[in-house]
Amino acid sequence: MKSGIHPENYRLVVFKDMSNEYSFLSRSTANTKENIVWEDGNEYPLIKIEVSHKSHPFYTGKAQFVDTAGRIDKFRKKYGEFGGKASMAMQAEAAEETPETPEAPEASAASEE
């Protein structure tokens, strides 16, 4: 293992799975602004996670609904304006969903003359 490339500031941190309220104490260098009082009475930094081994289908052996409603819409709202492939695809979908209005018969007859 190379020396000098690994962080030195590991500290005890509580990780909390927000899908099922499961928490565990581990070491991390991740920064956080929230704290929580752990079972031993000490206060530790809190890192919120969406999936842990208690909620992931691979480890539980069953599909469990994880409440992530609106994440795709939030992503599209945030990054859709940058004009990438996703933005172009969304514009194409919107164009397909919007029915085109046919020209009025009078306008087409007048243009033929």
Backbone torsions as a table, in degrees:
resi	resn	phi	psi	omega
1	MET	NA	133.5	179.5
2	LYS	-69.8	142.9	177.5
3	SER	-90.8	148.0	176.4
4	GLY	84.6	1.0	179.8
5	ILE	-106.7	-8.2	-179.0
6	HIS	-100.9	142.7	-178.7
7	PRO	-65.3	149.5	-179.1
8	GLU	-101.7	-13.8	-170.3
9	ASN	-97.7	46.0	174.8
10	TYR	-69.1	140.8	177.2
11	ARG	-144.0	162.0	177.8
12	LEU	-72.7	134.1	-177.2
13	VAL	-139.2	145.2	175.0
14	VAL	-96.4	125.7	173.8
15	PHE	-100.5	130.5	-177.9
16	LYS	-122.7	120.4	176.1
17	ASP	-78.0	113.9	-174.0
18	MET	-76.5	-14.9	-179.6
19	SER	-80.2	-23.6	-179.9
20	ASN	-141.2	12.9	175.5
21	GLU	63.8	19.4	177.0
22	TYR	-79.7	135.4	179.9
23	SER	-128.4	148.9	174.8
24	PHE	-147.4	153.2	-177.4
25	LEU	-101.2	129.7	-179.8
26	SER	-150.5	-179.1	178.5
27	ARG	-103.0	143.3	-179.3
28	SER	-158.7	162.6	173.4
29	THR	-109.4	0.6	-177.6
30	ALA	-64.9	140.3	178.7
31	ASN	-86.3	147.5	177.5
32	THR	-154.9	156.3	-180.0
33	LYS	-104.8	-11.6	-177.4
34	GLU	-97.3	150.5	176.6
35	ASN	-128.2	159.6	178.3
36	ILE	-146.3	148.1	175.6
37	VAL	-87.2	121.3	-177.5
38	TRP	-85.2	173.9	-176.4
39	GLU	-60.0	-26.4	-179.2
40	ASP	-84.2	0.5	177.9
41	GLY	91.7	-7.1	178.6
42	ASN	-88.3	154.5	178.3
43	GLU	-97.9	131.2	-178.5
44	TYR	-129.3	155.9	172.9
45	PRO	-63.4	147.1	-177.8
46	LEU	-113.7	129.6	173.8
47	ILE	-119.1	121.7	-179.4
48	LYS	-90.8	131.8	178.2
49	ILE	-125.3	157.1	-178.6
50	GLU	-94.6	-28.2	-177.2
51	VAL	-136.7	132.0	173.7
52	SER	-132.0	-174.9	179.5
53	HIS	-66.5	-17.4	178.6
54	LYS	-83.6	-15.2	-178.3
55	SER	-121.9	-10.2	-178.3
56	HIS	-78.0	131.3	-177.2
57	PRO	-58.9	-29.2	179.5
58	PHE	-62.6	-40.4	-177.6
59	TYR	-86.8	-28.9	-178.5
60	THR	-86.7	-23.4	-179.4
61	GLY	80.6	6.3	178.3
62	LYS	-144.7	153.6	177.6
63	ALA	-77.5	128.6	-179.6
64	GLN	-125.7	129.9	-178.4
65	PHE	-69.4	123.9	175.6
66	VAL	-106.4	123.2	-175.1
67	ASP	-72.6	97.6	177.9
68	THR	-128.3	31.3	-178.0
69	ALA	-60.1	137.8	175.9
70	GLY	87.0	-1.2	-177.7
71	ARG	-67.9	-39.2	-180.0
72	ILE	-68.6	-43.8	177.9
73	ASP	-61.9	-40.3	178.8
74	LYS	-63.4	-41.7	178.7
75	PHE	-63.8	-46.9	-179.8
76	ARG	-63.4	-38.0	179.3
77	LYS	-65.9	-39.0	-176.7
78	LYS	-76.8	-43.3	-172.3
79	TYR	-109.8	-2.7	-178.2
80	GLY	-67.0	-23.0	-176.2
81	GLU	-79.6	-7.2	-174.5
82	PHE	-84.5	-6.8	173.2
83	GLY	77.4	21.7	177.6
84	GLY	-78.3	-169.9	-179.7
85	LYS	-59.6	-40.6	-179.0
86	ALA	-63.5	-41.0	-179.9
87	SER	-65.0	-42.4	179.3
88	MET	-64.9	-38.9	178.8
89	ALA	-65.2	-40.1	178.6
90	MET	-65.2	-39.5	178.7
91	GLN	-66.0	-38.1	178.5
92	ALA	-65.9	-41.5	177.8
93	GLU	-62.5	-42.4	-179.6
94	ALA	-64.8	-37.4	179.1
95	ALA	-68.0	-36.8	178.5
96	GLU	-68.5	-35.1	-178.7
97	GLU	-74.8	-26.3	-178.9
98	THR	-85.8	115.8	179.7
99	PRO	-71.6	140.3	178.0
100	GLU	-78.4	141.3	179.3
101	THR	-88.7	127.5	179.9
102	PRO	-69.9	154.3	178.5
103	GLU	-70.6	152.1	177.7
104	ALA	-69.3	144.0	-178.0
105	PRO	-59.0	-33.5	-178.2
106	GLU	-66.5	-38.4	-178.2
107	ALA	-67.7	-40.3	-179.9
108	SER	-71.6	-34.3	178.7
109	ALA	-69.9	-38.2	179.7
110	ALA	-69.5	-32.6	-179.9
111	SER	-74.2	-22.6	179.3
112	GLU	-75.1	-26.2	-177.1
113	GLU	-79.2	NA	NA
